[in-house]
Amino acid sequence: MPALSAVQSLIAASGDLPARLSNQEVLLRLGAASLFGALVGFNRELHLKPAGIRTQALVALGSATVTLVTADLVLESGHPNVDAISRGMQGVITGIGFLGAGAILRDRSGVQVHGLTTAASVWISAALGLACGAGLWRLALIPLALAIGILWLLEPLEAWIHRRNGTQAAPPPEP
């Protein structure tokens, strides 16, 4: 697990647990998570989806906060308990699964499903927040670029497939 190896490498390099993160480092990680989530949410906002800029930014910020709180508690205890960080991350992913499930709806006929992309974007925002909270910048920036590419670049391909097949992306269900 990346967080596990990051903590282990810090311990191995210093021979001791690293000091707590500076306020500037915490602000950088939380700010980056918020920005990354907002960038994912920008696409959803342009498509008038309910999980837009603020929702995605808050999901990423919350995920980063859970990661930082857990890591800080591990560092404060003086004992490298990387299982605690792993459990915190698992809790975020489980909770986001419930949030994402709430975004997925079926139409009245039960045939068409809506909200899958929104649910997936909430999930990637949470993962980006976890990576930012852990300070794993490469594992935050590359998925961010891929997520934005998927949301922006594959949409025209999806529309072309629908036109070619004579199908149409269904409008959202009425409340």
C-alpha positions as CSV (number, residue, x, y, z in Angstrom):
1,M,0.0,0.0,0.0
2,P,1.5,3.4,-0.9
3,A,0.8,5.1,2.5
4,L,2.4,2.1,4.2
5,S,5.6,2.3,2.1
6,A,5.8,6.1,2.4
7,V,5.7,5.8,6.2
8,Q,8.1,2.9,6.2
9,S,10.6,4.8,4.0
10,L,10.4,7.8,6.2
11,I,11.2,5.7,9.3
12,A,14.0,3.8,7.5
13,A,15.6,7.0,6.3
14,S,15.6,8.8,9.6
15,G,15.9,5.7,11.9
16,D,13.0,7.2,13.9
17,L,9.5,8.4,13.3
18,P,9.4,11.7,11.3
19,A,8.3,14.9,13.1
20,R,4.7,16.1,12.7
21,L,3.9,17.9,9.5
22,S,4.4,21.7,9.5
23,N,1.3,23.9,9.2
24,Q,2.5,24.9,5.7
25,E,2.7,21.2,4.6
26,V,-0.8,20.5,6.0
27,L,-2.2,23.6,4.2
28,L,-0.5,22.5,1.0
29,R,-1.9,19.0,1.2
30,L,-5.4,20.1,2.1
31,G,-5.4,22.9,-0.5
32,A,-4.2,20.6,-3.2
33,A,-6.9,18.1,-2.4
34,S,-9.5,20.8,-2.5
35,L,-8.2,22.1,-5.8
36,F,-8.0,18.6,-7.4
37,G,-11.6,17.8,-6.3
38,A,-12.8,21.1,-7.6
39,L,-11.2,20.4,-11.0
40,V,-13.0,17.1,-11.2
41,G,-16.2,18.8,-10.1
42,F,-15.9,21.5,-12.8
43,N,-16.8,19.0,-15.4
44,R,-19.8,17.8,-13.4
45,E,-20.9,21.4,-12.9
46,L,-20.8,22.2,-16.6
47,H,-23.1,19.2,-17.2
48,L,-25.5,20.5,-14.5
49,K,-24.9,17.4,-12.3
50,P,-25.7,17.6,-8.6
51,A,-22.1,16.7,-7.4
52,G,-20.3,19.7,-8.8
53,I,-17.4,21.9,-7.8
54,R,-18.2,22.3,-4.1
55,T,-19.2,18.7,-3.5
56,Q,-16.1,17.2,-5.2
57,A,-13.8,19.7,-3.4
58,L,-15.4,18.8,-0.1
59,V,-15.1,15.1,-0.7
60,A,-11.4,15.4,-1.6
61,L,-10.8,17.7,1.4
62,G,-12.6,15.3,3.8
63,S,-10.5,12.4,2.5
64,A,-7.3,14.3,2.8
65,T,-8.3,15.4,6.4
66,V,-9.0,11.8,7.4
67,T,-5.6,10.7,6.0
68,L,-3.8,13.6,7.8
69,V,-5.6,13.1,11.1
70,T,-4.8,9.4,11.1
71,A,-1.2,9.9,10.1
72,D,-0.8,12.6,12.8
73,L,-2.2,10.3,15.5
74,V,0.3,7.6,14.4
75,L,3.2,10.0,14.5
76,E,2.1,11.5,17.9
77,S,1.8,8.0,19.4
78,G,5.5,7.3,18.7
79,H,4.7,3.9,17.3
80,P,4.5,3.3,13.6
81,N,1.1,1.8,13.3
82,V,0.5,1.9,9.5
83,D,-2.6,-0.3,9.9
84,A,-4.3,2.7,11.4
85,I,-3.7,4.7,8.2
86,S,-4.9,1.8,6.1
87,R,-8.1,1.5,8.2
88,G,-8.7,5.3,7.8
89,M,-8.4,5.0,4.1
90,Q,-10.6,2.0,3.9
91,G,-13.3,3.9,5.9
92,V,-13.2,6.8,3.5
93,I,-13.6,4.5,0.5
94,T,-16.5,2.6,2.1
95,G,-18.2,5.9,3.1
96,I,-17.8,7.3,-0.4
97,G,-19.4,4.1,-1.8
98,F,-22.5,5.0,0.1
99,L,-22.4,8.6,-1.0
100,G,-21.9,7.5,-4.7
101,A,-24.7,5.0,-4.4
102,G,-27.0,7.8,-3.6
103,A,-26.1,9.5,-6.9
104,I,-27.2,6.4,-8.9
105,L,-30.8,6.4,-9.9
106,R,-33.0,4.3,-12.2
107,D,-35.8,5.8,-14.3
108,R,-39.4,4.9,-13.6
109,S,-39.2,2.0,-16.1
110,G,-36.2,0.6,-14.3
111,V,-34.4,0.3,-17.6
112,Q,-32.0,3.2,-17.7
113,V,-29.5,4.1,-15.0
114,H,-28.3,7.6,-14.3
115,G,-25.6,9.0,-12.1
116,L,-22.9,6.4,-12.7
117,T,-20.3,9.0,-13.9
118,T,-21.2,11.3,-11.1
119,A,-20.7,8.5,-8.6
120,A,-17.4,7.5,-10.2
121,S,-16.2,11.1,-10.1
122,V,-17.0,11.4,-6.4
123,W,-15.0,8.2,-5.8
124,I,-12.0,9.5,-7.7
125,S,-12.2,12.8,-5.8
126,A,-12.0,10.8,-2.6
127,A,-9.0,8.9,-3.8
128,L,-7.3,12.1,-4.9
129,G,-7.9,13.5,-1.4
130,L,-6.3,10.4,0.1
131,A,-3.3,10.7,-2.1
132,C,-2.9,14.4,-1.3
133,G,-3.4,13.8,2.4
134,A,-0.6,11.2,2.3
135,G,1.6,13.6,0.3
136,L,1.9,11.2,-2.6
137,W,1.9,13.9,-5.3
138,R,2.7,11.6,-8.2
139,L,-0.2,9.3,-7.2
140,A,-2.5,12.4,-7.1
141,L,-1.4,14.3,-10.2
142,I,-1.4,11.4,-12.6
143,P,-4.9,10.1,-11.7
144,L,-6.1,13.8,-11.7
145,A,-4.9,14.2,-15.3
146,L,-6.4,10.9,-16.3
147,A,-9.8,11.6,-14.6
148,I,-10.0,15.0,-16.3
149,G,-9.1,13.4,-19.6
150,I,-11.7,10.7,-19.2
151,L,-14.4,13.2,-18.3
152,W,-13.6,15.7,-21.0
153,L,-12.1,13.7,-23.9
154,L,-14.2,10.5,-23.8
155,E,-17.5,12.3,-23.7
156,P,-17.5,13.1,-27.4
157,L,-16.6,9.5,-28.1
158,E,-19.5,8.3,-26.0
159,A,-21.9,10.7,-27.8
160,W,-20.6,9.4,-31.2
161,I,-21.3,5.8,-30.1
162,H,-24.8,6.8,-29.1
163,R,-25.5,8.5,-32.4
164,R,-24.0,5.6,-34.3
165,N,-26.2,3.0,-32.5
166,G,-29.3,5.2,-32.7
167,T,-29.4,5.4,-29.0
168,Q,-29.4,8.5,-27.0
169,A,-28.0,9.3,-23.6
170,A,-31.1,9.6,-21.5
171,P,-32.1,12.7,-19.7
172,P,-32.0,12.6,-16.0
173,P,-35.1,11.1,-14.3
174,E,-37.8,13.4,-13.0
175,P,-37.9,13.7,-9.2
